[in-house]
Amino acid sequence: MNPPAGAGAPPASDALWWCVDGSRVLVGEGQRVPTGPTPEGAGLVRDGPVGTLFLGLLGGRECWAADVGRDVGRDAGHDVAIPDGFEFSDLRSLYGTLGERRWALAGRAVQLVEWERTHRYCGRCATATEASPGERARRCPECGLLAFPRLAPAVITLVARDREALLAQGVNFGIPMYSCIAGFVEPGETLEEAVAREVREEVGVEVADIRYQGSQPWPFPHSLMLGFQARWVSGDIRIDPVEIADAAWFAADDLPMIPPGVSIARRLIDGWAAEVSA
């Protein structure tokens, strides 16, 4: 997506800024972000491999990402000048606190800055790439290879059996939270095949009647979560201990700790619980 006034147009005077350092973004009191034709604070944005990227519009205001990282092509001793009242926060820690639209923009900023950082050179001939006019892509001037921002599709599924849902605790959750079964789509698979395989591999049951429910961008690191509901057909729970710490069937009125409301997992669980209650 190019700036509204065309490629190369400067940011508007009331632009919103998502300043990115690795997986962290700059936020202030009340979860506000820097505003203005440039981010607040002298020396915050330095000349570097990425610079600034247009993200889109929020409430009619332009949104921009600024690369303020110190890791690629920059001296590690530089201290970024952080504006008063602001601090860098990890994207995960902001989950559920920024609001869904702002958090999605923060995730887009992190993903696009990382993509630009890691696609400065052609993967086929190693020539320095350049921005491709009119599209979100990096182009090799030598061999013509186009590199677009990468997305990894993943399926997440609420498995239902009678009036119960199968929820699992991932080994990397860190807290006793249960969620839906999720995993990445493999090359050559349909989404429905990926759902059936992931459920079989992670909890050992077979499913049918796989129905699409919705999607959500998930910037960890660059996924698109595709939500489904499926009906249990056969099999007892047999967890894959590499991926799953525990899994069980739960009634709608006796759920364990589940993900917060901004997540697609929570929307799948709430949607199923509403169906059962009705």
Secondary structure by P-SEA (a helix, b strand, c coil): cccccccccccccbbbbbcccccbbbbcccccccccccccccccccccccccccccccccbbbbbbbccccccccccccccccccbbbbccccccccccaaaaaaaaaaaaaaaaaaaccccccccccccccccccccccccccccccbbbbbbbbbbcccccbbbbbbcccccccbbbcbbbbbcccccaaaaaaaaaaaacccccccccccbbbbbcccbbbbbbbbbbbcccccccccccccbbbbbcccccccccccccaaaaaaaaaaaaaac
